[in-house]
Amino acid sequence: MAANRRRPTALAAACATAVTLGATALAAMPASAAEVPLKGYELTWGIKQSYRAYVTGMAAGAFTPTGGATQAKDNGAFTFADGTGTYDSEGHTVALGFAGSLKISSTLHGFELTLSDVKFDSKAARVTADVTRNGTTSDDVPLAEVTVTRTMTDMPTRLTTQAADVFGSAGYANAAGDPLTVVEKKTQSPSPSATNSTSPSASPSTSTSPSASASPSAGTSANPSHSASTSASPTGAPARGEVTDGTLGWGVKQSFRTYVVDGAAKGRITVSDGATRAAGNGILTFVDATGTYDTEADTLKAAFKGSVNFKGHKENGTYGLDLTLSDLRAEIDGGSGTLTADVDSLGDKSDDVTLAELKPGSADLKAKNDVITLDDVTATLTKAGAEAFGGFYQAGAALDPVDLSVALSEDADLPGTGPGSSTGTSGGTGGTGGAGTTGGAGATGSTTGGVTGGLAATGSDVPAGALGAAAAVTVAAGAGVVLAVRRRRGTESARA
């Protein structure tokens, strides 16, 4: 069996593409253009999940969006539409205001307030709103500080002291809020060709793929085929039998890895039991697959060795985040499947938790050279998976895609891993650590107190021409989305 068993990830290709196109866009941008008008943006924010549950539960109240604002089903997040504003191409920041208002009321608990004129300012790293209570309106009340990210999706938020007053709970001050997303609402293009696109924010990182914002490699894979398993090349292995070896490559969620290592968690990621990590806070590889396959029925069941631990938010010698995933299992049945794992969160252990629903690029399960390979398998977070992550991610969120290769015979050679894999620990202390250790916030820079103000510091792609050299270099350096993870339960107010 070849020692190198996994194909190089598409991250390098994605970064190279971002650098090339970013430099091209910069050269094409007029030097005098300081502000670029923006329109057609949407802001989605749930304030805080526990607050929504309180309003509609214990308070027997209601949320009433009007004026174009909407709320997702099942008491979900709120979306404010028709965002307009400007992009500062010198400071690499955006300022946007959104239409719509949100009335929050409870007759039982005797409160009524309205949020309107919601604004997002990446330079101030803050979201504000006009707040009306008891007939009095306070303008531009800062509700949350925002960790601004390259894609402006799933950005971590932290509620302000003013928000604690607005929402009636002192425990909300400085507490983690729901993630905030600001995106351009794209119109349906008559042609998928990139040459016909007129979108001002077109870039390698704005693929229309649902998982494009979750991983740089989601829409820019170096492999032009979704899966090598679609090859019709003959194989010597029988149509059904036992898996002899295999690897599963998965980054869980890029934003989560970045948050743990470079974000407010100030933590580390550790692999063990044979699992490895790609350099630069890269994806994880689980090994030594066992299981069964049937290429006629298009089914595959494979279990992989290795575990990964995410740890952060250390206070007084204890961790608010301590999550271990092990015993990963992938099951494919035609065009769908599942990914399960044993989960240990803060000592609470659960076996065989279905973390994600899988969707391969093809329903046909075929082998080439006695190897079944499925690349860029779409992974979508399940309800059980959302609970495993403390309820901060909502079910249906896009996770990093899964790469799966299994050998059908002892002599089969799995795809190589290429250079750059690591079996060490990625820590968040800044700078570069010792062997097997990747530095944290200091590696990307431009982050102060967990809040990144300028979009250039994280490689923003909004709008066209904004990807300057600094942004492209940051993309190549591995800066990405960050997303907060809820701290240990019980540290917030009783309402949470």
C-alpha positions in Angstrom: 0.0 0.0 0.0 1.4 3.4 -1.0 2.3 5.6 2.0 0.8 8.7 0.4 -2.9 7.9 0.3 -4.9 11.1 -0.2 -5.1 13.6 -3.1 -3.9 17.1 -2.6 -6.8 19.3 -1.4 -8.2 22.0 -3.6 -7.3 24.7 -1.2 -4.0 25.5 -2.9 -5.8 25.8 -6.2 -8.5 28.0 -4.7 -5.9 30.3 -3.0 -3.9 30.6 -6.2 -7.0 31.5 -8.2 -8.0 34.1 -5.6 -4.5 35.7 -5.8 -4.5 35.8 -9.6 -8.0 37.1 -10.0 -7.6 39.5 -7.1 -4.5 41.1 -8.7 -6.2 41.3 -12.1 -9.3 43.0 -10.5 -7.0 45.5 -8.7 -5.2 46.4 -11.9 -8.5 47.0 -13.6 -9.9 49.3 -10.9 -9.6 53.0 -11.4 -7.1 54.5 -8.9 -9.5 57.4 -8.1 -12.4 55.1 -7.1 -12.7 55.4 -3.4 -16.4 54.6 -2.8 -18.4 52.2 -4.8 -22.2 52.2 -4.4 -23.8 49.0 -3.3 -27.4 47.8 -3.5 -29.5 44.7 -3.3 -27.9 43.2 -0.1 -29.6 41.2 2.6 -28.7 41.0 6.3 -29.7 37.9 8.3 -29.4 37.7 12.0 -31.3 35.9 14.7 -30.2 38.2 17.6 -29.8 35.2 20.0 -31.5 31.8 19.7 -32.3 31.7 23.5 -33.9 35.1 23.3 -36.2 34.0 20.5 -37.1 30.9 22.5 -37.9 33.1 25.5 -40.1 35.5 23.6 -42.3 32.9 21.9 -42.1 30.5 24.9 -42.1 31.7 28.5 -43.2 35.2 27.5 -45.9 33.9 25.1 -45.0 36.8 22.8 -44.4 37.2 19.1 -42.0 38.6 16.5 -43.7 40.6 13.7 -41.5 41.5 10.8 -42.8 44.2 8.4 -41.7 46.5 5.6 -39.9 43.7 3.8 -38.3 42.1 6.8 -38.9 38.3 7.2 -38.4 35.6 9.7 -37.3 32.0 8.9 -39.7 29.2 9.8 -39.6 27.5 13.1 -38.9 30.7 15.0 -35.7 31.2 12.9 -33.5 34.1 12.1 -34.6 37.5 10.7 -33.7 38.9 7.3 -33.7 42.6 6.4 -33.7 43.3 2.7 -32.9 46.0 0.1 -29.6 46.9 1.6 -27.9 49.9 0.1 -24.7 51.7 0.9 -21.1 52.0 -0.2 -17.8 50.1 -0.4 -14.7 52.0 0.5 -12.0 50.6 -1.9 -9.2 52.4 0.0 -10.2 51.3 3.5 -11.8 48.1 2.2 -14.9 48.5 4.3 -18.6 48.5 3.7 -21.5 50.5 5.2 -25.0 49.3 4.5 -28.5 50.1 5.7 -31.5 47.8 5.3 -35.2 48.1 4.9 -37.8 46.5 7.2 -38.6 46.5 10.8 -39.2 43.9 13.5 -41.7 44.3 16.3 -41.1 42.2 19.5 -43.9 42.1 21.9 -45.3 40.1 24.9 -48.6 41.0 26.7 -47.8 38.5 29.4 -44.4 40.0 30.3 -45.4 43.6 29.4 -42.9 44.6 26.8 -43.1 45.9 23.2 -40.2 47.2 21.1 -39.4 47.7 17.4 -36.1 47.4 15.6 -35.8 49.4 12.4 -33.2 51.0 10.1 -30.8 48.1 10.7 -27.2 49.0 9.7 -24.0 47.1 9.2 -20.7 48.9 9.3 -17.6 46.7 8.7 -15.2 49.5 9.7 -16.8 49.8 13.1 -17.4 46.0 13.1 -20.9 46.6 14.4 -24.6 46.2 13.7 -27.0 48.9 14.8 -30.7 49.6 14.7 -33.2 52.3 15.7 -35.0 51.1 18.8 -38.5 52.2 19.6 -39.9 51.6 23.1 -42.8 53.3 24.9 -43.2 55.7 22.0 -39.6 56.9 22.1 -37.1 56.1 19.4 -33.3 55.8 20.0 -31.3 56.0 16.8 -28.4 53.8 15.8 -28.3 51.7 19.0 -25.3 49.4 18.8 -26.7 45.9 19.3 -23.6 43.7 18.6 -20.0 43.7 17.8 -19.2 41.6 14.7 -16.1 39.6 13.7 -16.0 40.7 10.1 -15.0 37.9 7.6 -14.0 37.6 4.0 -17.3 36.3 2.8 -19.4 38.1 5.4 -21.3 34.9 6.1 -21.8 33.3 9.5 -19.9 36.1 11.2 -19.6 35.8 15.0 -21.4 38.4 17.0 -21.2 39.6 20.6 -24.1 41.4 22.2 -23.4 44.9 23.6 -24.5 46.3 27.0 -27.0 48.4 25.1 -28.5 45.2 23.6 -28.7 43.7 27.1 -30.9 46.7 28.0 -33.0 46.5 24.9 -33.7 42.8 25.2 -34.2 43.0 29.0 -31.5 40.7 30.3 -28.3 41.9 31.9 -26.8 38.5 31.2 -26.8 39.2 27.5 -24.1 41.9 27.9 -21.0 40.6 26.1 -22.7 37.3 25.4 -22.4 35.5 22.1 -25.2 36.4 19.7 -26.4 34.5 16.7 -24.1 34.6 13.6 -24.6 37.4 11.2 -24.7 37.1 7.4 -24.6 40.0 4.9 -24.8 38.9 1.2 -25.8 40.3 -2.1 -29.1 38.9 -3.3 -28.2 37.5 -6.7 -30.6 37.4 -9.6 -30.9 34.3 -11.7 -28.5 34.3 -14.6 -29.7 33.1 -17.9 -26.4 31.4 -18.5 -24.0 29.6 -16.1 -21.0 31.0 -18.0 -18.8 33.2 -15.9 -18.0 35.3 -18.9 -21.6 36.5 -19.1 -21.8 37.5 -15.4 -22.4 41.1 -14.5 -22.4 40.6 -10.7 -20.1 43.2 -9.1 -19.0 40.7 -6.5 -18.1 37.8 -8.8 -15.0 36.1 -7.5 -13.7 32.6 -7.0 -15.2 32.6 -3.5 -18.7 33.5 -4.5 -19.7 30.3 -6.2 -23.4 29.7 -6.4 -22.8 26.4 -4.7 -24.6 26.2 -1.3 -21.3 25.2 0.3 -19.1 27.8 -1.3 -19.1 30.1 1.7 -18.2 27.2 4.0 -14.9 26.2 2.3 -12.6 27.8 -0.2 -12.4 24.6 -2.1 -16.1 24.1 -2.5 -16.5 25.8 -5.8 -12.9 25.9 -7.0 -11.7 22.3 -7.0 -8.7 21.5 -9.1 -10.3 18.3 -10.2 -12.7 19.1 -13.1 -14.8 16.0 -12.2 -17.0 15.8 -9.2 -15.9 12.2 -8.6 -13.4 9.9 -10.1 -15.9 7.1 -9.3 -17.8 8.1 -12.5 -15.0 6.6 -14.6 -15.9 3.6 -16.6 -12.5 2.1 -16.4 -12.5 -1.6 -15.6 -11.7 -2.9 -12.2 -10.4 -6.3 -11.1 -12.3 -6.3 -7.8 -15.7 -8.1 -7.5 -18.9 -6.1 -7.6 -19.4 -6.5 -3.9 -17.1 -7.3 -1.0 -15.2 -5.9 1.9 -13.2 -2.6 2.0 -9.5 -3.2 2.7 -8.4 0.3 3.4 -9.4 3.9 2.8 -9.3 7.5 3.9 -11.9 10.2 4.6 -10.9 13.8 4.2 -13.1 16.4 5.9 -12.6 19.8 7.4 -15.8 19.8 9.5 -16.3 23.5 8.8 -13.6 25.9 7.8 -15.1 28.7 9.8 -15.2 26.5 12.9 -11.5 25.6 12.5 -10.6 29.2 12.1 -12.6 30.3 15.1 -11.0 27.7 17.4 -7.4 28.5 16.3 -7.4 32.1 15.2 -10.7 33.4 16.7 -12.0 34.3 20.2 -11.7 30.7 21.4 -7.9 31.0 21.4 -7.7 27.3 21.4 -6.2 24.4 19.5 -7.1 21.4 17.3 -5.5 18.1 18.1 -5.6 14.9 16.1 -4.9 11.4 17.4 -5.3 7.7 16.8 -3.9 7.9 13.2 -5.8 11.0 12.0 -3.8 13.8 10.4 -4.2 17.4 9.6 -3.1 19.4 6.6 -0.7 22.3 7.3 -2.1 25.8 7.8 -5.1 24.8 9.9 -6.1 22.6 7.1 -8.6 19.7 6.7 -8.5 16.4 8.6 -7.9 12.9 7.2 -9.2 9.8 8.9 -7.6 6.5 7.9 -7.6 2.7 7.8 -11.2 2.2 6.5 -13.1 -1.0 7.0 -16.5 -1.9 5.8 -18.4 -3.2 2.8 -19.3 -2.1 -0.7 -21.7 -3.1 -3.6 -21.1 -1.3 -6.9 -24.2 -2.9 -8.4 -26.5 -1.7 -5.6 -24.4 1.6 -5.4 -24.0 1.2 -1.6 -20.9 1.7 0.6 -20.4 1.5 4.4 -17.0 2.5 5.7 -15.7 3.2 9.2 -12.4 5.2 9.7 -9.9 5.4 12.5 -8.7 8.6 14.1 -10.1 11.3 16.3 -10.0 15.1 16.5 -10.4 17.4 19.5 -11.4 21.0 19.4 -10.6 22.9 22.6 -10.8 26.6 23.5 -12.3 29.3 25.8 -10.0 28.4 28.7 -11.0 30.2 31.9 -9.7 29.4 35.4 -8.1 26.1 34.1 -11.3 24.8 32.5 -12.5 24.9 28.9 -15.8 26.2 27.7 -15.2 24.3 24.4 -14.0 20.7 24.5 -15.4 18.7 21.6 -14.0 15.4 20.3 -15.2 13.5 17.2 -14.1 9.9 16.7 -15.1 6.7 14.9 -16.3 8.5 11.8 -18.6 6.4 9.5 -19.8 7.2 6.0 -22.7 5.4 4.4 -23.6 5.9 0.8 -26.7 4.6 -0.9 -27.0 5.8 -4.4 -27.3 9.6 -4.5 -27.5 10.2 -0.8 -25.8 9.2 2.5 -24.9 10.1 6.0 -21.8 10.8 8.1 -21.8 9.8 11.7 -19.3 10.0 14.6 -19.0 9.4 18.3 -19.2 12.8 20.0 -17.8 13.9 23.4 -18.7 17.4 24.3 -17.5 18.6 27.7 -17.6 15.0 29.0 -21.1 14.3 27.6 -20.6 11.3 25.3 -23.0 10.2 22.5 -22.2 7.4 20.1 -23.1 7.2 16.4 -24.4 10.8 16.1 -25.5 11.5 12.5 -23.6 14.8 11.9 -24.3 15.3 8.3 -26.4 14.3 5.3 -24.2 13.5 2.3 -24.9 14.0 -1.4 -22.3 12.6 -3.9 -21.9 14.2 -7.3 -23.2 10.9 -8.9 -25.6 8.2 -7.8 -23.4 5.6 -9.5 -20.8 4.0 -7.3 -18.0 2.8 -9.6 -14.4 1.7 -9.1 -11.2 2.5 -10.9 -8.1 0.5 -10.3 -9.9 -1.2 -7.4 -10.5 2.1 -5.7 -13.9 3.9 -5.2 -13.3 7.7 -5.0 -15.9 10.3 -4.1 -14.6 13.9 -4.2 -16.4 17.0 -3.0 -19.4 15.2 -1.5 -21.8 17.8 -0.2 -22.3 17.7 3.5 -25.3 19.3 5.2 -25.6 19.6 9.0 -28.4 17.6 10.6 -30.4 18.5 13.7 -28.4 16.0 15.8 -25.2 17.6 14.4 -26.4 21.0 15.3 -26.9 19.8 18.9 -23.5 18.3 18.9 -22.1 21.8 18.2 -24.0 23.3 21.1 -26.9 24.5 19.0 -25.0 27.4 17.5 -25.1 26.1 13.9 -28.6 25.6 12.6 -29.6 22.3 10.9 -29.2 22.7 7.2 -26.0 24.6 7.4 -23.4 23.7 4.8 -20.3 21.9 6.2 -17.0 21.4 4.4 -17.3 18.8 1.6 -16.1 15.3 2.2 -13.5 13.4 0.1 -13.8 9.6 0.3 -11.5 6.9 -1.1 -11.7 3.2 -0.3 -9.6 0.3 -1.5 -11.4 -2.8 -2.7 -8.2 -5.0 -2.8 -5.0 -5.3 -0.8 -3.0 -4.2 -3.8 -5.0 -1.1 -4.6 -3.2 2.3 -4.3 -5.2 5.0 -2.7 -4.7 8.6 -3.9 -1.7 10.3 -2.3 -2.0 13.0 0.4 0.7 15.2 -1.1 2.9 17.5 1.0 1.9 19.4 4.0 0.0 17.0 6.2 0.6 17.3 10.0 -0.1 15.0 12.9 0.5 17.8 15.5 -1.6 20.4 17.2 -2.8 23.7 15.8 -2.8 26.3 18.5 -4.1 29.8 18.8 -1.4 31.6 20.7 -0.1 33.7 17.7 3.1 33.4 15.7 4.5 30.0 14.8 4.9 27.3 17.4 7.1 24.3 17.5 7.0 21.2 15.3 3.5 20.3 14.3 2.1 23.5 15.7 0.5 26.3 13.7 0.2 29.8 15.1 -3.1 31.4 15.7 -4.2 35.0 15.4 -0.7 36.3 14.9 -0.5 34.4 11.7 -3.1 36.4 9.9 -2.9 39.7 11.7 -5.4 42.6 11.5 -7.4 41.1 14.4 -7.7 43.2 17.6 -9.8 42.0 20.5 -11.5 39.4 18.3 -13.0 42.0 15.9 -11.7 42.4 12.4 -12.7 45.8 11.0 -11.4 46.1 7.5 -12.5 43.6 5.0 -9.1 43.8 3.3 -7.6 42.1 6.3 -9.6 39.0 5.6 -9.6 39.1 1.8 -13.0 40.6 1.0 -14.4 40.0 -2.5 -17.0 42.8 -2.3 -17.4 44.4 -4.8 -15.5 43.8 -8.1 -12.1 45.3 -8.1 -11.9 45.2 -4.3 -9.5 42.2 -4.1 -6.3 44.0 -3.8 -2.9 42.6 -3.3 -3.2 42.6 0.5 -6.5 40.8 0.3 -5.1 38.2 -2.1 -2.1 37.5 0.1 -4.3 37.0 3.1 -6.5 34.6 1.2 -3.3 32.6 0.3 -2.2 32.7 3.9 -5.3 30.9 4.9 -7.5 33.6 6.5 -11.1 32.6 6.3 -14.5 32.7 7.8 -14.8 32.7 11.6 -17.8 31.6 13.6 -18.4 31.6 17.3 -19.2 28.5 19.3 -21.5 28.8 22.3 -19.7 28.7 25.6 -20.4 26.2 28.3 -24.1 26.2 29.1 -25.0 27.9 32.4 -22.6 30.8 32.1 -25.4 33.0 30.8 -28.5 34.2 32.4 -31.4 31.9 33.3 -33.2 33.0 30.3 -30.5 31.4 28.1 
